[in-house]
Amino acid sequence: MKTIYKEKIGEKTYIRFITDTTPDREATLKKIEPLITPETTEEELENLINDNLEPAKYGPEAELIEDGVAEQLQQKLDAMGKYQQLLDNGEYDPDYRGVEYWVQKSGKWEKDKIEEIGIKLPAGAVLPESLTQKQQVEIASQQEAQRIAGLTTEEKVAEKQVALNNLADEADKLDRRAKIQQQIFDPIIWYREQAGAIEAKYA
């Protein structure tokens, strides 16, 4: 026999783990007491105990199950996925509690979170660890656009000027390097080409 521990969440019961059953020696001795006689040897007594083991009493969250059933359920527990729980009927139930995901709605990425057990990811949902590089870039660009949209006019002007100053510094650095390496490089043309994107970003 094995002992199975369960947990009830809402209307469903889930299997937490399975373990060897601990015998209750005192309860076992009480059970075999009528079978013990003055002639019973120590060896016979041990055999009686082993043949009539009374399992220890557990709380309502635990119950005894046959070894064969325990083995099947243990295999299911071992094969259980990261976002699954095992129901007491041997079926898997999704468990994305506390898990955030991204999903596109009307062309925009939105972040959401599942709070309850038994709820599947919605269609098109992508877990953070499963986002492609392209999706990550899309989300980052969207978040940056939303951040800029929340700035005041003064904040936009100041932030844009910092970005243009940094771009000018980069153009100067590239120009000096090109001269040392005797390469053709026009810092003004390069600056204007790059500045267009910054101007559009803060428009």
C-alpha positions in Angstrom: 0.0 0.0 0.0 1.0 3.6 -0.6 -0.2 6.9 0.8 -1.4 9.6 -1.6 -1.6 13.2 -0.5 -4.2 15.5 -2.1 -5.2 19.1 -2.0 -8.6 20.5 -2.8 -8.7 23.8 -4.7 -12.2 25.0 -5.5 -14.3 22.1 -6.7 -11.3 20.1 -7.9 -8.9 17.8 -6.0 -5.2 17.6 -7.0 -2.6 15.0 -6.2 0.4 16.5 -4.5 2.7 13.5 -3.9 2.7 9.7 -3.2 4.8 8.1 -0.5 5.4 4.8 1.2 2.8 4.0 3.9 4.1 4.2 7.5 2.8 1.4 9.7 1.3 2.2 13.1 3.0 -0.5 15.3 0.8 0.3 18.3 -2.4 0.0 16.3 -1.1 -3.2 14.7 -0.3 -4.8 18.1 -3.8 -4.0 19.3 -5.2 -5.6 16.2 -3.3 -8.9 16.6 -3.7 -9.0 20.4 -6.4 -11.7 20.2 -4.0 -13.8 18.1 -1.1 -13.8 20.6 -0.8 -16.7 23.0 1.7 -17.5 25.7 3.3 -19.9 23.2 3.8 -17.3 20.5 7.5 -17.0 19.7 9.3 -13.7 18.8 9.5 -14.8 15.2 5.8 -15.7 15.1 5.0 -12.3 16.6 7.0 -10.5 14.0 5.3 -12.5 11.3 1.9 -11.6 12.7 2.9 -7.9 12.8 4.1 -7.9 9.2 1.0 -9.8 8.0 -1.4 -7.4 9.8 0.2 -4.0 9.5 -2.2 -1.2 10.4 -1.3 2.0 8.5 -0.7 5.2 10.4 -3.7 7.5 10.5 -3.3 10.6 8.4 -5.4 13.7 7.9 -8.3 14.1 5.4 -5.8 15.1 2.8 -4.2 11.6 2.6 -5.6 8.2 1.8 -4.3 4.7 1.2 -4.1 3.3 -2.4 -2.9 0.0 -3.9 0.6 -0.2 -5.2 -0.5 -0.7 -8.8 -2.6 2.5 -8.8 0.1 4.4 -7.0 2.7 3.4 -9.6 0.4 4.6 -12.5 -0.2 7.9 -10.7 3.4 8.4 -9.9 4.3 8.0 -13.6 1.8 10.7 -14.3 3.3 13.0 -11.7 6.8 12.3 -13.1 5.7 13.2 -16.6 3.7 16.3 -15.5 4.6 19.5 -17.4 5.8 22.8 -15.8 2.4 24.4 -16.1 0.2 21.4 -15.1 -1.3 19.8 -12.0 -2.5 16.2 -11.7 -6.2 15.8 -10.8 -7.3 12.9 -8.6 -8.9 11.2 -11.7 -5.5 11.0 -13.3 -6.0 13.8 -15.8 -3.8 16.9 -16.2 -5.2 20.3 -15.5 -3.5 23.5 -16.7 -1.9 25.6 -13.9 -0.7 29.0 -15.1 -1.4 30.8 -11.8 0.7 33.9 -11.5 2.1 33.4 -15.0 2.2 36.5 -17.2 1.8 36.2 -21.0 1.7 38.4 -24.1 -1.1 38.5 -26.6 -1.8 40.6 -29.6 -5.1 42.5 -29.7 -6.0 44.8 -32.6 -2.4 44.8 -33.7 -1.0 45.7 -30.3 0.8 43.6 -27.7 -0.9 43.4 -24.3 0.4 41.7 -21.1 -1.9 39.8 -18.9 -1.8 37.3 -16.1 -3.7 34.1 -15.2 -4.8 34.1 -11.5 -6.7 30.8 -11.2 -5.9 27.1 -11.7 -7.6 25.2 -14.5 -7.5 28.1 -17.0 -5.7 27.6 -20.3 -3.6 30.2 -22.1 -5.9 32.2 -24.5 -5.4 31.7 -28.2 -2.4 33.5 -29.6 -0.9 33.9 -26.1 2.9 33.8 -25.8 4.9 33.2 -22.6 7.8 35.6 -22.0 10.3 32.8 -22.4 8.8 31.8 -25.8 8.8 35.3 -27.4 10.8 35.4 -30.6 13.4 38.1 -31.2 11.0 39.8 -33.6 8.2 39.8 -31.0 10.6 41.2 -28.3 11.5 44.0 -30.7 7.9 44.7 -31.4 7.0 44.8 -27.8 10.0 47.0 -26.9 9.1 49.4 -29.7 5.5 49.6 -28.6 6.4 50.2 -25.0 8.9 53.0 -26.0 6.2 54.6 -28.1 3.8 54.5 -25.2 6.4 55.9 -22.9 7.1 58.8 -25.2 3.4 59.5 -25.8 3.1 60.0 -22.0 5.8 62.7 -21.9 4.9 66.4 -21.8 6.0 68.6 -24.8 8.8 70.0 -22.7 10.0 66.6 -21.7 9.9 65.4 -25.4 12.0 68.4 -26.5 14.6 67.9 -23.7 14.9 64.1 -24.3 15.1 64.6 -28.1 17.9 67.1 -27.7 19.9 64.7 -25.5 19.4 62.0 -28.1 20.6 64.4 -30.9 23.6 65.4 -28.8 24.6 61.8 -28.3 24.2 61.2 -32.0 26.5 64.2 -32.8 29.1 62.8 -30.3 28.9 59.4 -32.0 29.3 61.1 -35.5 32.4 62.9 -34.2 33.9 59.7 -32.8 33.3 57.9 -36.1 34.8 60.8 -38.0 38.0 60.8 -35.9 38.3 57.0 -36.3 37.8 57.3 -40.1 40.6 59.9 -40.4 43.0 57.7 -38.4 42.2 54.7 -40.6 42.3 56.9 -43.7 38.7 56.0 -44.6 36.1 58.2 -46.3 33.4 59.3 -43.9 31.1 62.3 -43.9 29.9 62.9 -40.3 27.3 65.5 -41.3 25.6 63.2 -43.9 25.7 60.3 -41.4 24.3 62.5 -38.6 21.4 63.7 -40.8 20.5 60.2 -41.9 20.4 59.0 -38.3 18.7 62.2 -36.9 15.6 61.6 -39.1 14.7 58.5 -37.0 15.1 60.5 -33.8 13.0 63.4 -35.1 10.2 61.0 -36.1 10.4 59.2 -32.8 9.6 62.5 -30.9 7.3 64.0 -33.5 
